[in-house]
Amino acid sequence: MIEALTDWFLREGRALPFRAGHSADGDRPYYVLVSETMAQQTRMEALVPYYGRFIARFPDIRTLADAGEAEVLALWAGLGYYSRARNLHKAARAVCERHGGAVPDSLEALRALPGVGAYTAGAVASIAFGLPCPAVDGNVRRVYARLFMSDGGDVSAWARGLMDQAPPRLVTESLMELGALICTPSPPKCGRCPVSEHCRAFSEDRVADFPARRPKPPKREENRTVCIVRDGEDRVLLRRRTERLLHNMWEFPVEEQLLADGFAVRRDPAPLGTASHVFTHIIWRMTAYGARVTTDKQPENYLWAKGLRGLALPSAMRAWARLLFAGE
């Protein structure tokens, strides 16, 4: 099976900018660390342009370590799951402090970096250093579940066994690519699968049954009254979030928060528009109003901005950004 899989990958795998042959091998461990951190919870099509901009600004791990968090978040803005950016930044600083600026080549040292879990450590170890360390993500689990018609089993041990038969880098990237391009959740492309003759679920026409789908808990909904506050100098009021969700990112403030921070608020009677944003566990239902505010003293974490360039503005705020700053 492994020969058919790796032959397919070498023939049809995507020419992604962080893969061997498409990036400078000298910085390969860093490129893999960045790309695999970005790849968590993100489609590859969305990832690639962000990766290009990120590497252009932070071409090596020392440059990233020396940057401020605000700049890192600004380049990440729109990609979501911002704790990944913060952890990547912390990991870069840890690499420089503990390992002289070289991404470590042991699984234990990789796992000790901030925010680096079993999957990311296994991906860097196998892809960048050729170590027999599996990287098991949702794609790989789905491939395993269909091959063996099983929602259990030791997926890591199976993948490690394949690394006895082929280079670890090829095993890791081939399995990921198979799950991303062919063995997709729905509909899978079994007619193009290089290993379909080894797949029990395919042979028994039960591919749709694996992996078993577990019901997702309902998302909590929050209604938010967003205030678009402008002054006589064509500036808009922004607030830097202190909450855990979207921490340290800028938002157009909600009315309740403005009042809690000592502003007097007078908003227009007619709304400017509505928008929704879906997070992992929460849905924001937002209604925006033009508003005017007064305060004795502007609190911390607020900014009067003439534009948004260089500011870490999350995707949830993009509807109001387009309303105010077309083209930014």
C-alpha positions in Angstrom: 0.0 0.0 0.0 2.7 2.5 1.0 4.4 2.4 -2.4 1.2 3.2 -4.2 0.4 6.0 -1.8 3.8 7.7 -2.0 4.0 7.2 -5.8 0.7 9.0 -6.0 1.9 11.8 -3.8 5.1 12.4 -5.7 3.1 12.5 -8.9 0.0 14.5 -7.9 0.8 16.2 -4.6 0.3 20.0 -4.6 3.3 22.2 -5.1 2.9 24.1 -1.8 5.5 26.8 -1.0 6.7 25.1 2.2 7.2 21.7 0.7 10.6 20.2 -0.3 11.7 21.6 -3.6 9.6 24.7 -3.2 11.3 26.4 -0.3 14.9 27.1 0.9 15.9 23.9 2.6 18.1 25.8 5.1 15.0 27.2 6.8 12.9 24.1 6.3 12.2 23.3 9.9 11.0 26.9 10.5 8.8 26.8 7.4 7.2 23.5 8.5 6.6 24.9 12.0 4.8 28.0 10.5 2.8 26.1 7.9 1.7 23.3 10.2 0.7 25.9 12.9 -1.4 27.7 10.3 -2.9 24.5 8.9 -4.7 23.7 12.1 -8.4 24.4 11.6 -7.6 26.1 8.2 -8.1 25.0 4.6 -5.0 25.0 2.5 -6.5 27.3 -0.1 -6.9 30.0 2.6 -3.6 29.3 4.2 -1.2 29.8 1.3 -1.6 33.6 0.8 -1.2 34.2 4.5 1.8 32.0 4.6 3.4 33.9 1.8 2.9 37.3 3.5 4.0 35.9 6.9 7.3 34.5 5.6 8.0 37.6 3.5 7.8 39.6 6.7 9.4 37.0 9.0 11.8 35.0 6.8 13.5 33.3 9.7 12.7 32.4 13.3 14.9 35.2 14.8 13.0 37.9 12.8 9.7 36.4 14.2 11.0 36.2 17.7 12.2 39.9 17.6 8.8 41.2 16.4 6.1 42.6 18.6 2.9 40.6 19.2 0.8 43.3 17.7 2.6 43.0 14.3 2.3 39.2 14.4 -1.4 39.4 15.1 -1.9 42.0 12.3 -0.4 39.7 9.7 -2.5 36.8 11.1 -5.7 38.9 11.1 -8.4 37.1 9.1 -6.9 33.6 9.5 -8.7 33.0 12.8 -7.8 31.0 15.9 -5.4 33.7 17.1 -4.0 31.7 19.9 -2.0 29.9 17.2 -0.2 33.1 16.3 0.5 33.9 19.9 1.9 30.4 20.5 4.0 30.5 17.4 5.5 33.8 18.4 6.2 32.4 21.9 7.7 29.2 20.3 10.0 31.4 18.1 11.3 33.2 21.2 11.8 29.9 23.1 13.8 28.5 20.1 16.1 31.5 20.2 16.5 31.4 24.0 16.9 27.7 24.4 18.3 26.4 21.1 20.3 29.2 19.7 17.8 30.0 17.0 17.7 26.5 15.5 14.4 24.6 15.6 15.2 21.5 17.7 15.4 18.1 16.0 14.0 16.0 18.8 10.4 15.2 19.5 10.8 15.9 23.2 12.3 19.4 22.6 9.7 20.2 20.0 6.9 19.2 22.4 8.4 21.5 25.1 7.9 24.6 22.9 4.9 26.8 23.7 1.7 25.7 21.9 3.4 22.7 20.1 1.3 19.6 20.6 1.8 16.0 19.4 0.6 16.7 15.8 2.8 19.8 15.1 5.8 18.2 16.8 5.3 15.0 14.7 4.9 17.0 11.5 8.1 19.0 12.1 10.1 16.0 13.3 9.1 13.8 10.3 8.9 16.3 7.5 11.8 18.6 8.4 14.2 16.1 10.1 13.1 12.7 8.7 12.4 11.2 12.1 9.9 8.3 12.4 7.4 10.4 14.4 3.7 10.3 13.2 1.7 13.4 12.8 -2.0 12.4 13.2 -4.6 14.9 12.3 -8.2 14.6 11.3 -7.3 13.8 7.7 -5.1 10.9 8.8 -7.7 9.6 11.3 -10.3 9.6 8.5 -8.0 7.6 6.2 -7.3 5.1 8.9 -11.0 4.8 9.9 -12.0 3.9 6.3 -9.1 1.6 5.5 -9.8 -0.5 8.5 -13.5 0.3 9.1 -12.7 1.3 12.6 -13.3 4.3 14.8 -10.7 3.1 17.2 -7.2 1.7 17.0 -3.8 3.1 17.4 -3.4 5.4 14.4 0.0 6.6 15.5 1.4 3.1 15.7 0.0 2.3 12.2 1.6 5.4 10.7 4.9 4.7 12.5 4.9 1.2 11.0 4.5 2.7 7.5 7.7 4.8 8.2 9.6 1.5 8.3 8.7 1.1 4.7 9.2 4.6 3.3 10.9 7.9 4.4 8.9 9.5 7.2 8.5 12.8 5.3 6.8 11.0 2.5 4.6 9.0 4.8 3.4 12.1 6.7 2.8 14.3 3.7 1.2 11.5 1.6 -1.3 10.6 4.3 -2.2 14.3 4.9 -2.6 14.8 1.2 -4.7 11.7 0.7 -7.1 12.9 3.4 -7.1 16.5 2.1 -7.7 15.7 -1.6 -9.2 12.2 -2.0 -10.4 10.7 1.3 -12.4 13.8 2.1 -15.4 13.9 4.5 -18.0 14.2 1.8 -18.0 13.2 -0.9 -14.8 11.2 -1.0 -13.2 10.6 -4.4 -12.8 6.8 -4.1 -12.5 6.4 -7.9 -9.2 8.3 -7.8 -7.9 6.8 -4.6 -4.4 5.2 -5.1 -5.1 2.7 -2.2 -8.8 1.9 -2.7 -8.0 -1.8 -3.2 -6.7 -1.8 0.4 -9.7 0.0 1.8 -12.3 -2.2 3.7 -14.9 0.5 3.8 -14.7 0.9 0.0 -14.8 -2.8 -0.7 -18.0 -3.1 1.5 -19.6 0.1 0.2 -19.6 1.7 3.6 -17.3 4.7 3.1 -20.0 7.1 4.2 -20.2 5.3 7.6 -16.6 6.1 8.6 -15.5 7.8 10.7 -18.7 7.8 12.7 -20.2 11.3 13.0 -20.8 12.6 16.5 -23.4 15.2 17.1 -22.0 18.7 17.8 -23.3 20.7 20.8 -25.3 23.8 19.8 -23.4 27.0 19.6 -24.2 29.8 22.1 -25.6 33.0 20.5 -24.7 36.5 21.6 -26.5 39.6 20.4 -24.0 42.5 20.2 -24.8 46.2 19.6 -21.7 47.5 17.7 -21.1 51.2 17.9 -19.4 52.9 14.9 -18.1 56.0 16.6 -16.5 58.8 14.4 -15.2 62.2 15.3 -14.8 65.5 13.5 -11.4 64.4 12.1 -12.7 61.4 10.2 -11.3 59.0 12.8 -13.1 55.9 14.2 -13.0 54.6 17.7 -11.5 51.1 18.2 -11.1 49.1 21.4 -8.3 46.5 22.1 -10.0 43.4 23.5 -8.9 42.2 26.9 -11.1 39.2 26.9 -9.7 35.7 26.2 -11.5 35.5 22.8 -9.6 37.6 20.3 -7.3 38.8 23.0 -5.3 41.9 22.1 -7.1 42.4 18.8 -9.0 45.6 17.8 -12.7 45.8 17.5 -15.5 48.3 17.0 -16.7 48.6 20.6 -20.1 47.3 21.7 -22.4 49.7 23.6 -22.3 47.8 26.8 -18.5 47.9 27.0 -18.4 51.6 26.2 -20.8 52.3 29.1 -18.8 50.0 31.4 -15.6 51.9 30.5 -17.1 55.3 31.4 -18.3 56.6 28.1 -21.7 58.3 27.7 -23.2 56.9 24.5 -25.8 58.3 22.2 -26.5 56.1 19.2 -28.5 56.8 16.1 -32.0 55.3 16.0 -31.6 53.5 12.6 -29.0 50.7 12.3 -26.3 50.7 9.7 -26.6 47.0 9.1 -26.4 43.5 10.6 -23.8 40.8 10.4 -23.0 37.4 12.0 -19.7 35.7 12.8 -19.4 32.0 13.8 -16.7 31.0 16.2 -16.1 27.4 17.5 -18.6 27.7 20.3 -20.3 31.1 19.8 -22.2 32.9 17.2 -22.1 36.7 17.3 -25.3 38.4 16.0 -24.2 41.9 15.4 -26.2 45.1 14.7 -24.2 48.2 14.1 -25.2 51.8 14.8 -23.6 55.1 14.2 -22.9 56.6 17.6 -21.4 59.6 19.5 -19.6 59.3 22.8 -18.3 61.6 25.5 -16.0 60.8 28.4 -14.0 62.7 31.0 -10.9 60.7 30.3 -10.4 58.2 27.4 -9.8 54.8 29.1 -6.9 52.5 28.2 -7.2 50.1 25.3 -9.0 52.6 23.1 -7.7 54.2 19.9 -8.9 56.8 17.5 -7.8 55.5 14.1 -7.8 57.1 10.6 -7.2 53.7 9.0 -6.8 50.1 9.8 -3.4 49.2 8.2 -1.1 47.5 10.6 -3.9 46.9 13.2 -4.9 43.3 14.1 -8.6 43.4 13.2 -10.4 40.0 13.3 -12.6 38.7 10.6 -15.7 39.4 12.8 -15.1 43.1 12.3 -14.5 43.1 8.6 -18.1 43.9 7.7 -17.8 47.2 9.5 -14.3 47.9 8.3 -15.5 47.6 4.7 -18.3 50.0 5.6 -15.8 52.6 6.8 -12.5 52.0 5.0 -13.2 50.7 1.5 -10.0 49.3 0.0 -8.1 48.6 3.2 
